[in-house]
Amino acid sequence: MKFQNIVEYILFRAIGFIIKIIGLKGTRAFAKMLALFLFYVVPIRKSVVINNLKIAFPKKSDNEIYRIAKLNYISFATTFAELLFIPSLKKEKLLSITTVDDRELLDSTIQNSKRAIVMTAHFGNWEIGSLALNIILNKNMAVMAKPQRNGYINNYVNRLREKFGNTAIPTGLSVKEIYKILLNGGIIGAVADQRGHPDGLRVKFFNRETAIFTGTFTMAVKSNALILFAIMIRQSDGDYRLVHQVINYDSSKYTLEENVVLVSQKYFDLLEVYVRQNPEQWFWMHKIWKY
């Protein structure tokens, strides 16, 4: 296993070296070629993507579903390639390719909060998004990330996530430690659209009962943190638009459990709006409706 991890890491870094040479524009062209190769030649999880899209968009034709699936591969490959471009990414460049909706509102919202959880999704480029927020807000975040099987790759990717000052923390970190960050006025960044346990909370997502992971929502409500929904939408020219919205709840009016249900549904309602507008940009490759 160790030998396999070393080989994978060398290949990973080799792709990163190529990306460094060809620049951001070349990186995106490379990503498209890689995506088409995977889509047509090595169709990993292609059936999962198509099945999910059919469930979400039952009125779309097979041709349209197939087209979105292909674009989804291109979107994900672009996210992956841009992640490997981060060592060459300068603050000025990142700011130049990012447009922020209601920048002043975003600044005031975060500045006036005692503690906050930024909830993003596997949409657009969530990795670039955490870096952009770090720069825009001039505040470091503790970014929760699921550890990779390959420790070498995991450590390298975490260094990329921390380039501008953020701290990468494993999702397995104790709840006590995460609460400590929040109660000390910190900002947590979390990807909140993971599939939950079969017997866990379910919300409506694309008109279907969907099992979700509630850990992040529970932490937010229990610590009385500001919940900020924020995603990076990839534009047709490759630049990004950062959209954000506060998810409100009332700790004095509802119980913890009621508020968790409330904010979870609000989060997935917001996510669905943007996924419907840009269906190719969400990560359809996981079995969100496995049960």
C-alpha positions as CSV (number, residue, x, y, z in Angstrom):
1,M,0.0,0.0,0.0
2,K,2.8,2.4,0.8
3,F,4.5,1.8,-2.6
4,Q,1.1,2.4,-4.3
5,N,0.7,5.7,-2.3
6,I,4.2,6.8,-3.4
7,V,3.5,6.1,-7.0
8,E,0.1,7.9,-6.8
9,Y,1.8,10.9,-5.2
10,I,4.5,11.1,-7.8
11,L,1.9,11.0,-10.6
12,F,-0.1,13.7,-8.7
13,R,2.9,16.0,-8.4
14,A,3.9,15.3,-12.0
15,I,0.5,16.5,-13.2
16,G,0.9,19.5,-11.0
17,F,4.3,20.2,-12.6
18,I,2.8,20.2,-16.1
19,I,0.0,22.5,-14.9
20,K,2.5,24.9,-13.5
21,I,4.2,25.1,-16.9
22,I,1.1,25.6,-19.0
23,G,-0.6,28.3,-16.9
24,L,-4.2,28.8,-15.9
25,K,-5.6,29.0,-19.4
26,G,-3.7,25.9,-20.4
27,T,-4.8,24.2,-17.2
28,R,-8.4,24.5,-18.2
29,A,-7.8,23.2,-21.7
30,F,-5.9,20.2,-20.1
31,A,-8.8,19.6,-17.8
32,K,-11.3,19.5,-20.7
33,M,-9.1,16.9,-22.5
34,L,-8.8,14.8,-19.4
35,A,-12.6,15.0,-18.8
36,L,-13.5,13.9,-22.3
37,F,-11.0,11.0,-22.0
38,L,-12.5,9.9,-18.8
39,F,-16.1,10.4,-20.0
40,Y,-15.6,8.4,-23.3
41,V,-12.8,6.0,-22.5
42,V,-12.7,5.4,-18.7
43,P,-16.3,6.2,-17.7
44,I,-15.8,6.1,-13.9
45,R,-19.1,6.7,-12.2
46,K,-20.7,7.8,-15.5
47,S,-23.8,5.7,-14.8
48,V,-24.1,7.3,-11.3
49,V,-24.0,10.8,-12.8
50,I,-26.6,10.0,-15.5
51,N,-28.9,8.2,-13.0
52,N,-28.7,11.1,-10.5
53,L,-29.5,13.6,-13.3
54,K,-32.5,11.6,-14.4
55,I,-33.8,11.6,-10.9
56,A,-33.2,15.4,-10.5
57,F,-34.5,16.4,-13.9
58,P,-37.2,13.8,-14.9
59,K,-38.5,16.1,-17.7
60,K,-35.2,16.4,-19.5
61,S,-34.5,14.3,-22.6
62,D,-31.9,11.6,-22.6
63,N,-29.8,13.7,-25.0
64,E,-29.9,16.7,-22.6
65,I,-29.0,14.5,-19.6
66,Y,-26.1,13.1,-21.6
67,R,-24.9,16.6,-22.5
68,I,-25.1,17.8,-18.8
69,A,-23.2,14.6,-17.7
70,K,-20.4,15.4,-20.1
71,L,-20.2,19.0,-19.0
72,N,-20.2,17.7,-15.4
73,Y,-17.0,15.7,-16.1
74,I,-15.4,18.9,-17.6
75,S,-16.4,20.9,-14.5
76,F,-15.0,18.4,-12.0
77,A,-11.8,18.0,-14.0
78,T,-11.4,21.8,-14.1
79,T,-11.9,22.0,-10.3
80,F,-9.2,19.3,-9.9
81,A,-6.8,20.9,-12.3
82,E,-7.3,24.4,-10.7
83,L,-6.5,22.8,-7.3
84,L,-3.1,21.7,-8.7
85,F,-2.6,25.2,-10.1
86,I,-2.8,26.8,-6.6
87,P,1.0,26.8,-6.0
88,S,1.2,29.2,-8.9
89,L,-1.9,31.2,-8.0
90,K,-1.2,34.7,-6.8
91,K,-3.6,36.7,-4.6
92,E,-4.0,39.4,-7.3
93,K,-4.9,36.8,-9.9
94,L,-7.5,35.1,-7.7
95,L,-9.1,38.4,-6.9
96,S,-9.1,39.3,-10.6
97,I,-11.1,36.2,-11.6
98,T,-13.6,36.5,-8.7
99,T,-16.6,38.7,-8.6
100,V,-18.4,39.0,-5.3
101,D,-22.2,39.7,-5.0
102,D,-22.9,42.4,-2.4
103,R,-19.3,42.7,-1.3
104,E,-20.1,45.3,1.4
105,L,-22.9,43.1,2.8
106,L,-20.5,40.1,3.0
107,D,-17.9,42.2,4.9
108,S,-20.3,43.6,7.4
109,T,-22.0,40.3,7.9
110,I,-18.8,38.6,8.9
111,Q,-17.4,41.5,10.8
112,N,-20.5,41.8,13.0
113,S,-20.7,38.1,13.8
114,K,-19.1,36.6,17.0
115,R,-18.6,33.3,15.3
116,A,-19.5,31.9,11.9
117,I,-19.7,28.8,9.8
118,V,-19.4,29.2,6.1
119,M,-21.3,26.4,4.4
120,T,-20.4,25.7,0.8
121,A,-21.0,22.7,-1.4
122,H,-19.3,20.5,-3.9
123,F,-20.2,23.0,-6.6
124,G,-18.2,25.1,-9.0
125,N,-14.8,25.3,-7.3
126,W,-15.2,25.0,-3.5
127,E,-11.4,24.8,-3.0
128,I,-10.7,28.1,-4.8
129,G,-13.7,29.5,-3.0
130,S,-12.2,29.1,0.5
131,L,-9.0,30.8,-0.7
132,A,-10.9,33.6,-2.2
133,L,-13.0,34.2,1.0
134,N,-9.7,34.1,3.0
135,I,-8.4,37.0,0.9
136,I,-11.7,39.0,0.5
137,L,-12.5,38.9,4.2
138,N,-8.9,39.2,5.4
139,K,-9.8,36.5,7.9
140,N,-8.4,33.0,8.2
141,M,-10.8,30.1,8.3
142,A,-10.5,26.6,9.7
143,V,-11.5,24.6,6.7
144,M,-12.9,21.1,7.4
145,A,-11.8,18.5,4.9
146,K,-12.2,14.7,4.8
147,P,-8.8,13.1,4.9
148,Q,-7.7,11.3,1.7
149,R,-6.7,7.6,1.8
150,N,-3.2,8.5,0.4
151,G,-1.5,10.4,3.3
152,Y,1.1,11.9,1.0
153,I,-1.6,13.5,-1.3
154,N,-3.6,14.5,1.7
155,N,-0.8,16.4,3.3
156,Y,0.0,18.1,0.0
157,V,-3.5,19.1,-0.7
158,N,-3.9,20.5,2.8
159,R,-0.8,22.7,2.2
160,L,-2.6,24.1,-0.9
161,R,-5.7,24.8,1.2
162,E,-3.5,26.7,3.7
163,K,-1.6,28.8,1.1
164,F,-3.1,32.2,2.1
165,G,-3.6,31.6,5.8
166,N,-6.5,29.2,6.3
167,T,-6.0,26.1,8.4
168,A,-7.1,22.6,7.1
169,I,-8.7,20.5,9.9
170,P,-9.8,16.9,9.4
171,T,-13.5,16.2,9.6
172,G,-12.7,13.6,12.2
173,L,-11.5,16.3,14.6
174,S,-13.3,16.1,17.9
175,V,-16.5,18.1,18.2
176,K,-15.0,19.7,21.3
177,E,-12.1,21.1,19.3
178,I,-14.4,22.5,16.6
179,Y,-16.6,24.1,19.2
180,K,-13.5,25.7,20.7
181,I,-12.6,27.3,17.4
182,L,-16.2,28.7,17.1
183,L,-16.5,29.9,20.7
184,N,-13.1,31.7,20.4
185,G,-14.6,33.8,17.5
186,G,-13.2,31.7,14.7
187,I,-14.7,30.9,11.3
188,I,-15.3,27.3,10.2
189,G,-15.5,26.5,6.5
190,A,-17.4,23.3,5.7
191,V,-18.8,21.5,2.6
192,A,-22.2,20.6,3.9
193,D,-23.9,18.6,1.1
194,Q,-22.7,15.1,2.1
195,R,-25.0,12.1,2.2
196,G,-26.1,11.1,5.7
197,H,-26.9,7.8,7.4
198,P,-30.0,5.8,6.2
199,D,-31.8,6.4,9.5
200,G,-30.7,10.1,9.9
201,L,-32.4,13.3,9.1
202,R,-33.9,13.7,5.6
203,V,-34.8,16.9,3.8
204,K,-36.4,17.6,0.4
205,F,-33.9,18.0,-2.3
206,F,-35.1,17.9,-5.9
207,N,-38.5,16.8,-4.6
208,R,-37.0,13.7,-3.1
209,E,-36.5,12.7,0.5
210,T,-32.7,12.9,0.9
211,A,-30.6,11.6,3.8
212,I,-28.1,14.3,4.9
213,F,-25.2,14.6,7.3
214,T,-26.3,17.0,10.1
215,G,-23.1,17.4,12.1
216,T,-22.2,20.8,10.7
217,F,-25.7,22.2,11.0
218,T,-25.9,20.9,14.6
219,M,-22.6,22.5,15.5
220,A,-23.7,25.8,14.0
221,V,-27.0,26.0,15.9
222,K,-25.6,24.7,19.2
223,S,-22.9,27.3,19.2
224,N,-25.3,30.0,18.0
225,A,-23.0,30.8,15.1
226,L,-23.8,32.8,12.0
227,I,-24.5,30.4,9.1
228,L,-23.4,31.8,5.8
229,F,-24.3,29.9,2.6
230,A,-21.6,30.6,0.0
231,I,-20.6,29.1,-3.3
232,M,-18.4,29.9,-6.3
233,I,-20.2,29.7,-9.6
234,R,-17.9,29.2,-12.6
235,Q,-18.7,31.6,-15.4
236,S,-18.6,30.9,-19.1
237,D,-15.2,32.6,-19.4
238,G,-13.7,30.6,-16.6
239,D,-13.9,33.3,-13.9
240,Y,-16.0,32.9,-10.8
241,R,-18.9,34.6,-9.1
242,L,-19.1,34.3,-5.3
243,V,-22.7,34.3,-4.1
244,H,-23.7,34.2,-0.4
245,Q,-26.7,34.4,1.9
246,V,-27.2,34.2,5.6
247,I,-29.3,31.2,6.8
248,N,-31.4,32.6,9.7
249,Y,-32.7,30.6,12.6
250,D,-34.1,31.6,16.1
251,S,-32.5,29.8,19.1
252,S,-35.0,31.5,21.4
253,K,-38.1,30.3,19.6
254,Y,-37.2,26.8,18.4
255,T,-35.5,23.8,20.0
256,L,-32.0,22.7,18.8
257,E,-33.6,19.8,16.9
258,E,-36.2,22.0,15.2
259,N,-33.5,24.6,14.2
260,V,-31.3,21.9,12.7
261,V,-34.2,20.7,10.5
262,L,-34.9,24.3,9.6
263,V,-31.4,25.4,8.6
264,S,-30.7,22.1,6.9
265,Q,-33.7,22.5,4.6
266,K,-32.9,26.1,4.0
267,Y,-29.4,25.2,3.0
268,F,-30.5,22.5,0.5
269,D,-33.3,24.8,-0.9
270,L,-30.6,27.4,-1.7
271,L,-28.3,24.8,-3.1
272,E,-31.0,23.4,-5.3
273,V,-31.7,26.9,-6.8
274,Y,-28.1,27.2,-8.0
275,V,-27.8,23.6,-9.1
276,R,-30.9,24.0,-11.3
277,Q,-29.3,27.1,-12.8
278,N,-26.0,25.3,-13.4
279,P,-26.6,21.6,-13.2
280,E,-23.2,20.7,-14.6
281,Q,-21.3,22.3,-11.7
282,W,-22.5,20.1,-8.9
283,F,-20.8,16.9,-7.9
284,W,-23.2,14.3,-9.3
285,M,-20.7,11.5,-9.0
286,H,-21.7,10.5,-5.5
287,K,-24.8,8.4,-4.7
288,I,-26.8,11.2,-3.0
289,W,-29.9,9.1,-3.3
290,K,-28.4,5.7,-2.4
291,Y,-31.3,5.0,0.0
